[in-house]
Amino acid sequence: MKKLTIITLLIILFFDTSLLAQDTTKAKWHYLAEIYLMFPNMKGEIGIAGLPPASVDADQSSIFGHLKFGAMLYFEASNDDWSISSDFLYMDLEQDLEDTNFITNGKVSAKQLAWEIAGLKRVISWFDVGIGARLIGLDSGIEFTGTQGIDRSGSESIYWVDPIIVMRFNDLLESKWILNFRGDIGGFGIGSKFAWQMQANAGYRFSKLFQATIGYRYISVDYDKDNFLYDIDTYGAVVRLGFNF
């Protein structure tokens, strides 16, 4: 949590030093709150407590069939020059494992938390760049039968923070239609070895208050420290319902 505090302070400093150079009293702030649903696929490897890495390859129907609880919420405050965003994602699920040279007849359970805060500066009318931090928390467990018929299990809870660099191509269409693209890279060995994400969304503003978008999101995280391996890609369609204030 000390890393998250340091990175948060850097984001605040990033804003404060630049905002001092402009008259913010005239800035008109706009607020967007979105609830959204991701239809995820997951693929990669997970290893817990020194146990052999287990392969995960699950499509959206399999994940939703084992989903116990999920919550996803995005919030953004912006004006003509700046944007501050918060993106929260939580899933509690259980998934069968693929058979490997070491594992047969197993399953993995995972409570996954990702909370991102970011600050972006508008460079030109349709392009923003900024920095942020993503807190990732995993409470995972594995149960499986080894190829020699031995039952094994393990569980572990771990949290880490990834600093991220963000780029966004925003509101490319000058109308009620919405089209944007967002990407980030991070980790850099501070938290994950490497992490990256991309999002593309298209939609329509039905009124000053309400908008809806559909899109695609790809999240890749490669973490391997302290006998814990999480090298997973999560990707799939996303439906968003947004409220503007």
N, C-alpha and C positions, 0 to 999 in steps of 0.2 A: 504493500500500500504506500510505502515511502516513494517508490518510483512513480506511482500515479499522482501523488501530491506534487512532486517536482515537475512532472510534465504538465500538470494543470496550471501551475504557476507560470511556466514558460508560455503557455497559451495566453494567459491573462496579460503577461508582459508584452507579448506579440501584439495584442490589441491596444494596450494602453499607450505604448510608445508611438504608435501610428495615429491613434485617435487624438493625441495631443496636438497634432499638426493640422487638424481640421476643426471646423465649428460643428460640433455634434448636436447643438441645440436645434438645428434646422433639419436634422435627419429624421425621416419618418420611418418608423419601424413597422414591419409586417410580420405576422406570426402564422406559422403553418403547423398544424397537428395532424398526424396521420396514424391510423391504425392499419395494419397490413397483415397479410397472410402469405407465407412462402410455402411453395409445394416442393420440398427439398428432395434431392438425391444425394447420397453420401458414398464416397469411395476413398479408400486409403488403408492405413494401418494404425492400430492403437496397441500400446504395450504398457502394462501396469505392474509395478512392484517387481521388476526383473523377470516377469513371465515372458515367454516367447511372443513376438508380435503377432497380433491377430488381424486378419484381413476383413474389412468391412466393405460391402458392396450392396447398397440398398436403394431401391427406387422409391418414388413418392408414395405409391400405394402401400408398400411394405412399412414405410415409416409412419404414415398416418394410421395404419392398422395397429401400431404399437405405441402411438403417441398417448401419453397420459395427461400432459398439460402443455400449453404453449401460450406465449404472450409476446407481441411485437408492437412497438410504438416508436414513432419518429416525431421529433419536434425541432422546429427551426425558427429563429428570430433573425430577420435580415432588413437591411436598408439598401440604399443605392450602392454602398461601398463594401459592406461587411455582412457576413453571415456567421451565426453561432448555431451549431446543431448538436442534437443528442439522439442517438439511435440505440434502442434497447431491444434485445432479443433473448428469449428464454425458451428452452425445450426440455421436457422430461420424457425420455423414450427408452425403449428396449429393442434390441435387434439381434437376430440370429447371426452367427459367424459363418464365414465361408470355410470349408475344409481346406487345410493346408498340409504340408509335410509334418507339422507338429500337432495339429489340432483337428479333432472331429467332434461334432455334436456339441456346439457351444453357443453362448449368447453373451452379449455385452449390454449393460445398462449405462445410461449417461444422462446426467442433468447438466445442461450446457447453458452458460450465461455469457453474453457478450454485450458490453455497454461501451459505446464510443462517444466521445466528445471531440468536437473539432471547431476550429475557427478558420474562415476563409476570407480572403481579400479579393474583390473584383478587380481584375486587371483590365479587361475590356468588357463591353456590354454582355457578352455571352460566355465569358471564360473567367473562372475563379480558381485560385490556388491557395493552399493553406496547410496547416499542421494540426495534429490531434493526437489522441491516445485512445487505445482500445483495451479495456479490461476484459480478460477472458477467464472464466472459472469453469472447472470441470469436476464433477463428482461422479467417478466412473467405477464400474465393477465388471469383472470377467469371471465367468464360470465355463469350463470346458472339460472334455475328456481328451487326453492325449492319445497319440497313435499307438502307444503301448498300453492303453486301457486304464491309465491313471487319471483320476479326477483331480483337477486343480482349480483354484479360485484365488482372486485377489481384488482389492479395492483401494482407491486412493482419491483424495481431494487435493486439487492444486489450483492456484490462481497466479496469473502473471499479467504484465502490462506491455503492450506493444506500442511504441511511438510510430506514428504514421505520417506520410506526406500525401496530401490530397489534391487532386485536380478535378474540376467539374466544368463540363460544357452544358450551360443551363439555358432553358427557354429559347431553343433555337427557332421556334416558330412565333412570329409576332401576331398572335391571335389568341382565341380561346383554347386552341390546341396546345398541348404540352409535349415537349420532346426534350429529354435531357440524358446526359451520360456522365457517370461519376466513376473515378478509379482511384485507388490508393495502394501504396506499397509501405511495408513497415517491418517491424521486428528487429532486423539488423543485428541479431544476436543478443540484444538487450533483454528481450522476452523470447519470442519465437526466433528460430534461426532465420526464417523469412516468412512473410505473410503478404498476400495481396488480395485485392477485391475489385470487382467491377460490377456496375449496375447500369442498366439501360431501361428507361421508362418512357412510355407514351400514353397520353390521356387527353382529357377534356375538362375545362372549367364550365360547369353547368350554371354557376351563379357566382356572385362575389364570395359567398360562403363555402360552397361545396365543389369539390373536384374528385375525379376518379382516374386512376392510371393502372395500366398493366405493364409488366416488364419482365426482365430476367436478371438474376443475381448469381454471381459466382464468388465464393469465399474459399480461399486456400490458406491453410495454416500448417506450418511445419515446426513443431516443438519437440525437442529431444534433450531433456535435462533430468538429473536426479532420478534415474531409473524410470522415467515416465516418457513415453513416446505418444505423440498425437500428430500424425501426418495425414490429414483428412481434407478432402475437397468437398464442399457442400454447394450445390447448384440447383437452380430450378426457377420456375415461373413465380412471379410475385403480383398480388393484387392489392392495391392501396386505395383507401378512402380517406380523403383529406378535407380539413376544415380550415378556412382562412379567416384571420381576424385583423 
